[in-house]
Amino acid sequence: HVYTAVGSQQTQTCLYSSGSPADAGEPPKVKLLLDGALVDSTTKNWINVVNPANQRVLSRLPLTTPVEFNAAVASAKAAFPKWRDTPLPARSRVMFKLQELIRAHTEELAHSITQEQGKTLADARGDVFRGLEVVEAACGIAPFMAGEAMENVATGIDCISIRQPLGVVAGICPFNFPAMVPLWMFPMALAAGNTFILKPSEKDPGAALMLAELALQAGLPKGVLNVVHGTHDVVNHILDHPDIKAISFVGSNTAGRYIYKRASEQGKRCQSNLGAKNHAVIMPDADVDSTVKALAGAAFGAAGQRCMAISTAVFVGGMDRWREPLMQAAKGLKMNAGWEKDTDIGPLISPEAKARCEGLIQSGVDQGAQLLLDGRGVSVPGYETGNFVGPTLLAGVQPGMRCYDEEIFGPVLCCMEADDLEHAVAIVNGNEHGNGCAIFTNSGAAARQFQNQVEVGMVGINVPIPVPLPFFSFTGWRGSFQGDLHMYGRAGVQFYTQLKTVTSKWAPASVPVPGSSQRLPGLDRVGA
């Protein structure tokens, strides 16, 4: 009921509002979610949401006004006391219903993602599913919410700690995972008893708004979740508003460092997931076929627009035996619009992203790298205006080259060589980022040495993209993260809650005596 046929313009009636009859060919306008209702913005400032495969304008996104933003925060603040006091099992039941609804609407969500973000339908379904796993974890949040207790810390005195929600919290989302990243944020925050302000990426807001609507259908009370749209002005409103207590962010280095600094200066909690330069170390004993397939998928899948993409391969002992199989695997990948059959790689998100990616490829050539496979200048039949860059291999890459030092966020694999494992680890640790890495080997000793010595937060052993499942946390290190509590898992719950310690003493005389006029508690509605 949400979309017409794949490849056509979105026509969801509740999330988008059409223009007047005089505007009959105008794209629909994206709505806000304020105080439990999907409403039209009163702003005079709009930006286009564009399909990156064909430049078609899908919808018009409002730049939320200050009045609308303040209304969203006021709604969340007003809803907080009742939602905080809602029993934890009742909040969990909303999450159970939400995961049921997400499963039922996976295809609609995936179509939205493919239209707005560009990734393949298969990848878009994975985007939804990885977010769904966090919703499932939020259903079982109770053990992470438990406090501690100790009796008789002093004579007749007991002490307990309880974990309570913060209040109004907010999430600022990137374009590359329009469903997964919002689901990293608001389900855990809401299940813990907070209320939430969600700002999706202005480039692909559809999936996040659909998820918010599904949350309402799941029984979320009005005001508990609000959705605002915009760019830097709305981000600054989030950072500066005194009623917002904590902020979650996923995105680029520049934006993330700015957000963390400004939020911290305002006294807010902030978890800021930044850029990455993820290395795969390939040992001489690694299986060629499976390793090459893993590298091609991790480097070029999703057009390289993943913060956990493998963007650098370090070949221990040299690259010679890997060169030809890797080139053949890359050449075999099919570029097309994400909804077309058998597509492996869709477009980059924008013409600007394409130009930046191609510029960094050229910088590598200019600084001495060998261009084994050039993905620039590709033209996809039927989608000639799309933001396509093909799989690209750069060999002989060294630290200090821009193509290595900067996150490309495109389908480009920088290839390096190392003399031994110690040299490879030194390369990984010498990069400022510490998000993810992987080693491919048949040696348990080499794998153990690598996982122990590498200064990276998420490590894969024969696993190219080691994103943790949500009963763990997403643990980027060093230049890839600012904050002290990571997203989802136990750390995510700790981020959205605070400890309160209660020390109590009761005089013995206050114990009721049987037979007195005082009625013993608990005799009525036993177990209620």
LUMKOL-18502 format. One line per field, with one value per residue (C-alpha): residue number from 1; y, z, x; residue in one letter. Coordinates in Angstrom, 1 decimal. Example, Ala and Ser with C-alpha at 12.3 -4.5 7.8 and 13.67 -1.06 7.14 Angstrom:
BEGIN
resi	[1,2]
y	[-4.5,-1.1]
z	[7.8,7.1]
x	[12.3,13.7]
resn	[a,s]
***
This chain:
BEGIN
resi	[1,2,3,4,5,6,7,8,9,10,11,12,13,14,15,16,17,18,19,20,21,22,23,24,25,26,27,28,29,30,31,32,33,34,35,36,37,38,39,40,41,42,43,44,45,46,47,48,49,50,51,52,53,54,55,56,57,58,59,60,61,62,63,64,65,66,67,68,69,70,71,72,73,74,75,76,77,78,79,80,81,82,83,84,85,86,87,88,89,90,91,92,93,94,95,96,97,98,99,100,101,102,103,104,105,106,107,108,109,110,111,112,113,114,115,116,117,118,119,120,121,122,123,124,125,126,127,128,129,130,131,132,133,134,135,136,137,138,139,140,141,142,143,144,145,146,147,148,149,150,151,152,153,154,155,156,157,158,159,160,161,162,163,164,165,166,167,168,169,170,171,172,173,174,175,176,177,178,179,180,181,182,183,184,185,186,187,188,189,190,191,192,193,194,195,196,197,198,199,200,201,202,203,204,205,206,207,208,209,210,211,212,213,214,215,216,217,218,219,220,221,222,223,224,225,226,227,228,229,230,231,232,233,234,235,236,237,238,239,240,241,242,243,244,245,246,247,248,249,250,251,252,253,254,255,256,257,258,259,260,261,262,263,264,265,266,267,268,269,270,271,272,273,274,275,276,277,278,279,280,281,282,283,284,285,286,287,288,289,290,291,292,293,294,295,296,297,298,299,300,301,302,303,304,305,306,307,308,309,310,311,312,313,314,315,316,317,318,319,320,321,322,323,324,325,326,327,328,329,330,331,332,333,334,335,336,337,338,339,340,341,342,343,344,345,346,347,348,349,350,351,352,353,354,355,356,357,358,359,360,361,362,363,364,365,366,367,368,369,370,371,372,373,374,375,376,377,378,379,380,381,382,383,384,385,386,387,388,389,390,391,392,393,394,395,396,397,398,399,400,401,402,403,404,405,406,407,408,409,410,411,412,413,414,415,416,417,418,419,420,421,422,423,424,425,426,427,428,429,430,431,432,433,434,435,436,437,438,439,440,441,442,443,444,445,446,447,448,449,450,451,452,453,454,455,456,457,458,459,460,461,462,463,464,465,466,467,468,469,470,471,472,473,474,475,476,477,478,479,480,481,482,483,484,485,486,487,488,489,490,491,492,493,494,495,496,497,498,499,500,501,502,503,504,505,506,507,508,509,510,511,512,513,514,515,516,517,518,519,520,521,522,523,524,525,526,527,528]
y	[0.0,2.3,2.5,2.0,-0.2,-0.2,2.5,4.9,7.9,7.4,7.9,7.2,9.3,9.5,10.4,12.7,15.5,16.4,20.0,21.8,20.9,23.7,21.9,18.6,17.6,18.7,16.1,15.2,17.0,15.0,15.4,16.0,13.8,16.1,15.1,11.9,13.3,13.5,17.2,19.5,21.9,25.7,26.4,28.3,26.4,23.1,20.8,18.0,14.3,12.9,9.4,8.9,6.5,8.9,12.3,12.2,14.4,12.0,14.4,17.8,17.9,20.8,22.6,22.5,25.9,26.9,26.9,23.4,22.2,23.6,22.1,18.7,19.0,20.3,17.3,14.9,16.6,16.5,12.8,11.8,11.5,9.1,7.1,6.9,5.5,3.0,-0.4,-1.9,-4.9,-2.6,-0.6,-3.9,-5.0,-1.9,-3.0,-6.6,-5.1,-2.8,-5.7,-7.5,-4.5,-4.0,-7.6,-7.2,-4.0,-4.9,-4.7,-1.2,-0.1,-1.6,0.0,3.4,2.9,1.8,4.7,7.4,6.0,3.9,0.6,-2.7,-4.1,-7.0,-4.6,-2.5,-5.6,-6.2,-2.6,-3.2,-6.6,-5.4,-2.6,-5.1,-7.1,-4.0,-3.8,-7.4,-6.7,-3.8,-6.2,-8.0,-4.9,-5.8,-7.4,-4.4,-2.1,-4.0,-2.2,-3.6,-4.1,-4.7,-5.0,-4.0,-1.7,-0.4,-1.6,-1.6,0.3,-1.0,0.4,0.0,1.4,1.8,2.7,5.5,7.2,10.6,12.4,13.8,12.5,12.9,11.1,12.6,10.0,9.6,8.8,5.4,3.3,5.0,2.2,0.6,3.6,5.1,1.6,1.6,4.7,5.2,1.6,1.2,4.8,4.4,0.9,2.4,5.0,8.1,10.2,10.9,13.5,11.8,13.7,11.5,12.3,15.0,12.9,9.8,10.5,8.0,4.9,6.7,8.3,5.0,3.4,6.2,5.6,1.9,2.8,4.7,1.8,-0.4,1.6,4.3,7.2,10.6,12.7,9.8,9.9,13.0,13.4,16.7,17.4,19.7,20.4,22.2,24.6,21.8,20.0,23.2,23.4,19.8,20.6,23.8,23.0,22.8,20.1,17.6,15.5,13.2,13.0,10.0,10.7,8.6,10.3,12.0,13.2,16.9,16.8,14.3,16.2,19.4,17.8,16.1,19.4,21.6,19.0,18.5,22.2,22.3,19.6,16.9,13.3,12.5,9.4,10.3,7.6,9.1,8.1,5.0,3.5,-0.2,-2.6,-6.2,-8.0,-10.9,-13.5,-15.8,-18.9,-17.4,-19.2,-17.3,-17.9,-17.2,-14.2,-12.6,-12.9,-11.4,-8.5,-7.7,-7.7,-5.7,-3.1,-2.6,-3.6,-0.8,1.2,1.4,3.7,1.8,2.9,-0.7,-1.2,-2.6,0.2,-0.9,-4.4,-5.1,-8.2,-9.8,-11.0,-9.2,-8.8,-10.8,-13.9,-11.8,-9.3,-11.1,-12.9,-9.6,-7.8,-10.5,-10.4,-6.7,-6.7,-9.3,-7.0,-5.5,-1.8,-0.7,1.0,-0.8,-2.1,-3.7,-7.5,-8.9,-5.5,-5.7,-2.0,1.0,4.6,6.9,9.2,12.5,14.0,15.7,12.3,11.0,13.9,13.6,9.9,10.4,13.2,11.0,8.3,10.8,12.0,8.5,8.3,11.7,10.7,7.5,4.7,2.2,2.2,-1.5,-0.9,2.4,2.8,6.4,7.5,4.5,4.9,2.6,2.2,3.7,5.5,7.7,10.5,8.3,8.9,5.7,4.9,1.4,-0.9,0.7,-0.9,1.2,-0.6,0.6,2.9,4.4,6.4,10.1,9.7,11.4,8.2,6.4,9.2,10.2,8.2,7.8,6.4,4.9,1.5,1.9,-0.6,0.7,-2.1,-2.1,-4.6,-5.6,-7.7,-9.6,-9.5,-7.1,-4.7,-5.1,-4.4,-1.3,0.0,-0.5,1.1,4.0,5.1,7.6,5.6,2.5,1.4,-2.1,-4.4,-8.0,-10.7,-13.6,-16.6,-20.3,-19.7,-19.5,-18.0,-15.3,-14.5,-14.3,-12.1,-9.8,-9.5,-8.8,-6.2,-4.2,-1.0,-1.2,-1.6,-4.3,-7.2,-9.9,-13.2,-14.4,-12.2,-9.0,-6.8,-7.6,-5.5,-6.9,-8.2,-6.1,-8.1,-6.6,-3.0,-1.1,-0.4,1.9,3.2,6.1,8.5,6.7,7.5,10.3,9.6,6.9,4.7,3.0,2.3,-0.5,-3.5,-2.9,0.2,1.7,1.2,2.8,5.8,6.4,5.9,7.1,5.5,6.6,5.2,4.9,4.4,3.5,2.9,1.9,2.0,-1.4,0.3,0.9,-2.8,-3.5,-5.8,-8.5,-8.0,-4.2,-1.9,-1.5,-3.8,-5.9,-5.0,-7.5,-9.3,-7.9,-8.6,-10.9,-10.9,-7.8]
z	[0.0,0.2,-3.2,-6.8,-9.0,-8.4,-10.4,-10.4,-8.2,-4.6,-3.8,-0.1,1.0,4.7,4.7,1.7,0.9,-2.7,-3.9,-5.0,-8.3,-9.8,-8.8,-10.4,-11.6,-8.5,-6.4,-3.1,0.1,3.0,6.2,9.8,12.7,15.6,18.7,17.2,13.9,10.4,9.5,6.7,7.4,7.1,6.0,2.8,2.4,0.7,-0.9,-3.4,-2.6,-5.7,-7.1,-7.6,-10.5,-12.7,-11.0,-10.8,-8.0,-5.8,-3.2,-1.5,2.0,4.4,6.4,9.7,11.2,14.7,15.8,14.5,16.1,19.4,19.2,18.6,21.7,23.8,22.7,23.6,27.0,27.8,26.9,28.9,32.5,31.5,29.1,31.8,34.2,31.8,33.0,31.2,29.9,28.4,26.6,25.4,24.0,21.7,20.5,19.9,17.8,16.0,14.9,13.6,11.5,10.2,9.0,7.3,5.5,4.7,1.0,1.1,3.2,0.8,-2.2,-0.5,0.3,-3.2,-4.8,-2.5,-1.6,-4.6,-3.1,-4.6,-3.4,-1.8,0.1,1.1,2.5,4.5,5.7,7.1,8.6,10.4,12.0,12.8,14.9,17.2,17.6,18.6,21.1,22.5,23.1,25.6,27.2,30.7,31.8,30.7,32.7,36.0,38.8,41.9,45.5,48.7,52.2,55.4,54.0,57.5,60.4,59.3,56.1,52.5,49.3,45.8,42.4,39.7,36.1,34.9,31.5,30.7,29.2,25.7,23.5,19.8,16.8,13.7,10.9,7.8,4.2,3.8,6.0,6.0,8.0,10.0,11.7,12.9,14.3,16.1,17.9,18.8,19.7,22.5,23.7,23.8,25.4,28.1,28.8,26.9,24.3,21.0,18.3,15.1,12.2,9.2,6.4,4.2,1.2,1.9,4.7,3.5,5.3,8.7,8.4,7.5,10.5,12.7,11.3,12.0,15.6,16.0,14.7,17.2,20.0,20.7,22.5,20.9,21.5,22.4,18.9,16.8,13.3,12.0,8.8,7.7,7.4,9.5,11.1,12.5,13.7,15.6,17.1,18.4,19.8,21.6,22.9,26.7,27.0,24.8,27.1,24.8,21.1,18.9,15.6,12.7,9.8,8.6,10.5,10.0,11.0,13.9,15.5,15.3,16.8,19.6,20.6,20.5,22.3,25.0,25.5,26.1,28.8,26.7,26.4,22.9,21.0,17.7,15.2,12.6,9.4,8.8,6.9,7.4,6.5,5.5,6.2,3.8,4.9,2.4,3.6,3.1,0.7,-2.6,-3.8,-0.6,0.3,-3.1,-3.0,0.5,-0.5,-3.6,-1.6,1.3,-0.9,-3.7,-2.2,-1.5,-3.8,-1.0,1.0,4.3,7.4,7.7,4.1,3.4,1.7,2.1,1.5,3.0,1.3,3.5,1.3,-1.8,-4.0,-7.1,-6.6,-5.7,-8.5,-11.3,-9.3,-7.6,-10.9,-12.4,-9.4,-9.6,-13.4,-13.0,-10.8,-12.6,-12.2,-12.6,-10.9,-7.6,-8.6,-11.8,-11.7,-10.9,-10.0,-7.8,-7.4,-7.5,-7.8,-5.3,-3.4,-5.3,-8.1,-5.5,-4.0,-7.4,-8.2,-4.9,-5.4,-8.9,-7.7,-5.0,-7.5,-9.7,-6.6,-6.1,-9.7,-9.4,-6.2,-7.6,-7.2,-10.0,-11.4,-12.0,-12.7,-13.3,-12.6,-13.6,-16.6,-16.7,-18.4,-17.4,-20.3,-19.5,-16.5,-18.1,-15.7,-12.6,-10.1,-11.1,-10.3,-11.1,-9.0,-8.8,-7.8,-6.8,-6.1,-4.6,-2.2,0.6,3.8,2.9,-0.3,-0.2,-1.5,1.6,4.3,3.4,3.5,-0.1,0.5,-2.9,-4.6,-4.4,-2.9,-2.0,-2.2,0.0,0.7,4.0,4.7,7.6,10.1,12.4,9.4,8.5,12.1,12.1,8.9,10.5,13.7,12.0,10.4,12.5,12.2,14.3,13.2,11.8,10.3,9.2,8.8,6.3,7.3,8.2,11.1,14.5,16.0,13.4,14.0,17.7,17.4,15.1,17.3,20.3,18.7,16.4,17.8,16.1,17.8,15.6,14.3,11.8,11.5,8.0,8.3,6.1,7.7,11.4,12.5,15.9,16.5,18.9,22.0,21.7,20.8,17.8,19.1,16.9,18.4,18.1,15.2,14.3,17.5,20.0,23.3,25.9,25.5,22.1,20.2,21.0,23.2,26.9,26.2,24.2,27.1,29.5,27.1,27.3,31.0,34.2,37.6,40.7,44.1,47.0,50.6,53.0,56.7,58.4,62.1,63.6,65.2,61.7,61.1,61.3,64.2,63.5,65.3,65.4,63.7,60.8,57.8,56.5,53.0,50.2,51.3,48.4,44.8,45.6,42.8,41.1]
x	[0.0,3.0,4.6,3.7,5.9,9.6,11.3,8.3,7.7,6.9,3.2,2.9,-0.1,0.5,4.2,4.1,1.7,0.8,0.6,-2.5,-4.2,-2.3,0.9,-0.1,3.4,5.2,7.0,5.3,6.5,8.0,6.1,7.3,6.3,5.2,3.3,2.1,0.9,2.4,2.1,3.1,5.9,5.2,8.7,9.5,12.8,12.8,15.5,15.1,15.4,16.9,17.2,21.0,20.6,18.7,18.6,14.8,13.4,11.4,10.2,10.7,12.2,11.4,14.0,12.3,11.5,12.7,9.0,8.5,11.7,10.8,7.4,9.0,11.2,8.3,6.2,9.0,9.5,5.8,5.6,8.6,7.2,4.4,6.6,9.4,6.8,5.4,6.4,9.4,7.4,4.8,7.6,9.1,5.7,5.8,9.2,7.9,5.0,7.4,9.7,6.6,5.6,9.1,9.2,5.8,7.0,10.5,9.9,8.4,11.3,13.8,12.2,12.4,16.0,16.9,15.0,16.5,20.0,20.8,21.9,20.7,17.4,19.3,21.5,18.5,16.8,20.0,19.9,16.5,17.4,20.5,18.4,15.7,18.2,18.6,14.8,14.8,17.6,15.5,12.7,15.0,16.5,15.5,18.8,20.7,18.4,19.0,20.7,22.5,21.7,23.6,22.1,23.8,26.4,26.2,24.1,20.5,21.4,20.9,22.1,20.7,21.6,18.9,19.2,16.9,16.4,17.8,14.8,14.7,17.5,18.3,19.8,21.4,21.6,23.8,22.7,24.4,22.1,18.7,17.0,19.7,21.2,17.9,17.2,20.5,19.3,15.6,14.5,17.1,16.5,12.7,12.8,15.0,12.3,13.5,11.7,13.4,14.0,15.1,16.8,17.2,19.6,18.2,19.3,17.1,14.5,11.8,12.8,13.2,9.8,8.2,9.9,8.5,5.0,5.3,6.4,3.1,1.2,3.0,1.5,4.0,2.2,2.2,5.3,7.5,9.1,9.3,11.0,12.4,14.2,17.0,20.7,23.2,20.6,18.5,21.7,22.7,19.2,19.7,23.1,22.0,18.5,18.7,16.0,18.0,20.2,22.1,23.0,23.8,25.6,26.9,28.7,31.8,34.9,34.2,30.6,31.2,34.0,32.0,28.9,30.9,32.7,29.6,27.4,30.0,30.4,26.6,27.0,25.3,26.3,27.4,28.4,29.9,30.8,33.2,35.0,37.1,39.9,39.4,42.3,42.3,45.6,46.0,48.5,50.4,48.5,45.0,42.7,42.7,39.2,37.3,39.6,39.2,35.4,35.4,37.6,35.5,32.3,33.7,35.4,32.9,29.5,27.2,29.5,31.9,29.6,29.9,31.8,32.9,33.9,37.4,39.1,42.7,44.2,47.6,49.2,51.9,54.7,53.6,50.6,51.7,49.6,46.5,46.6,44.9,42.2,41.3,41.1,38.9,36.5,36.2,35.6,32.9,30.7,27.6,26.7,23.2,20.3,19.6,16.2,17.4,17.9,21.4,22.8,26.0,26.8,24.5,25.4,27.1,24.7,25.3,27.3,29.5,30.3,31.2,33.4,35.2,35.7,37.1,39.3,40.9,41.5,43.4,45.3,46.6,47.8,49.4,51.2,52.6,50.1,49.5,46.0,45.2,41.5,39.9,36.2,35.9,33.9,31.5,28.2,25.3,22.8,19.5,21.0,23.6,23.0,23.6,26.4,28.2,31.8,33.0,35.3,38.8,42.1,45.1,48.4,51.6,49.7,51.7,50.8,50.8,48.9,45.5,43.8,45.0,44.9,41.3,38.2,37.1,33.6,33.5,34.2,38.0,40.5,43.9,46.5,49.6,52.3,54.0,57.1,55.5,52.7,54.4,54.8,51.2,50.0,52.2,50.5,47.1,48.0,49.7,46.4,44.4,41.2,40.3,36.9,37.2,39.8,40.2,42.9,42.7,44.7,44.7,47.0,45.5,48.7,48.8,45.1,45.6,48.7,46.7,43.7,45.9,48.1,45.9,44.6,41.1,37.8,36.2,38.3,37.3,39.2,38.4,35.3,35.6,33.0,32.9,29.9,28.8,25.4,23.4,24.0,27.5,28.2,29.6,33.0,35.0,38.3,40.7,39.9,36.7,34.8,34.4,32.7,33.0,29.8,29.2,26.1,23.6,24.3,25.0,27.0,24.1,21.7,24.3,24.5,20.8,20.5,22.0,22.6,20.8,22.0,19.6,20.8,18.0,17.5,14.2,13.7,12.7,9.6,8.2,7.5,3.7,2.7,0.1,-3.2,-2.8,-5.3,-2.9,-3.8,-0.9,0.1,-0.1,-3.3,-5.3,-4.6,-1.7,0.8,-0.7]
resn	[h,v,y,t,a,v,g,s,q,q,t,q,t,c,l,y,s,s,g,s,p,a,d,a,g,e,p,p,k,v,k,l,l,l,d,g,a,l,v,d,s,t,t,k,n,w,i,n,v,v,n,p,a,n,q,r,v,l,s,r,l,p,l,t,t,p,v,e,f,n,a,a,v,a,s,a,k,a,a,f,p,k,w,r,d,t,p,l,p,a,r,s,r,v,m,f,k,l,q,e,l,i,r,a,h,t,e,e,l,a,h,s,i,t,q,e,q,g,k,t,l,a,d,a,r,g,d,v,f,r,g,l,e,v,v,e,a,a,c,g,i,a,p,f,m,a,g,e,a,m,e,n,v,a,t,g,i,d,c,i,s,i,r,q,p,l,g,v,v,a,g,i,c,p,f,n,f,p,a,m,v,p,l,w,m,f,p,m,a,l,a,a,g,n,t,f,i,l,k,p,s,e,k,d,p,g,a,a,l,m,l,a,e,l,a,l,q,a,g,l,p,k,g,v,l,n,v,v,h,g,t,h,d,v,v,n,h,i,l,d,h,p,d,i,k,a,i,s,f,v,g,s,n,t,a,g,r,y,i,y,k,r,a,s,e,q,g,k,r,c,q,s,n,l,g,a,k,n,h,a,v,i,m,p,d,a,d,v,d,s,t,v,k,a,l,a,g,a,a,f,g,a,a,g,q,r,c,m,a,i,s,t,a,v,f,v,g,g,m,d,r,w,r,e,p,l,m,q,a,a,k,g,l,k,m,n,a,g,w,e,k,d,t,d,i,g,p,l,i,s,p,e,a,k,a,r,c,e,g,l,i,q,s,g,v,d,q,g,a,q,l,l,l,d,g,r,g,v,s,v,p,g,y,e,t,g,n,f,v,g,p,t,l,l,a,g,v,q,p,g,m,r,c,y,d,e,e,i,f,g,p,v,l,c,c,m,e,a,d,d,l,e,h,a,v,a,i,v,n,g,n,e,h,g,n,g,c,a,i,f,t,n,s,g,a,a,a,r,q,f,q,n,q,v,e,v,g,m,v,g,i,n,v,p,i,p,v,p,l,p,f,f,s,f,t,g,w,r,g,s,f,q,g,d,l,h,m,y,g,r,a,g,v,q,f,y,t,q,l,k,t,v,t,s,k,w,a,p,a,s,v,p,v,p,g,s,s,q,r,l,p,g,l,d,r,v,g,a]
***
